[in-house]
Amino acid sequence: MNDRVRTILRGLQAALAAVFVGLLVGCASTEDSANLSERPWNAPKSWEHGMPAGMFEGR
């Protein structure tokens, strides 16, 4: 094999090894008990519930 082919194969081998290591490591997460909060993050706040009740009085 000539040097150019060896260089390309080594680059592909390094890229494949990097992908494999990336898949092997994965993402870290915590247990569900550690993720519990006092209030869910997507729950509406007291001021986000819609129109004030007094707007439609008198109709």
N, C-alpha and C positions, 0 to 999 in steps of 0.2 A: 504494500500500500504506500502511496506517496504521502507526503507530510500534510498536504491540504485535506485529504480525506480523513486522516487521523485527527486533525484539528477539529473538523466538523463533527466527527463521532464523539470526541471528548466533550465538545460543547453540548451536544445532544444528551450525552450521558449525565453531565452536570445539571442540565435543565430537568431531566427526568428525576434525578435524585432530589432536586429542590422541590419539585412537585410532590414526590412521595413523602418527603419530610413534612411538607406543609399539610398534607392530608393526614399524616400520622399524628401530628401534634393536635390539630383541630382547635376548637374554641373552648375556653374554660367557662364554666357556669357554676352557680352556687346552688345549694339545696333549696327546695321550695320553702322550707321553714325560714330560711334566711331572707327570702324575698317578700315575706308578708309585711305589709305596712299597715298603719292605723287606718288609712283611707286609700282607696284605689286612685292611681294617678289620673285616670280618665273620668272620674266621677265629676259631675258639674259642681261648681262652687255655688254658694248661696245667691250670688248676684247673676248667675248665668242661666236662670230657669225660664226666661222668656219675658213677656210684657208685664208691666206692673198691673196689679188687679184694678187700680183706680182709673185706668185709661178707658175702660169700657162701661163705666157707670153712667147712667143717664141715657142710655140708648134704648 
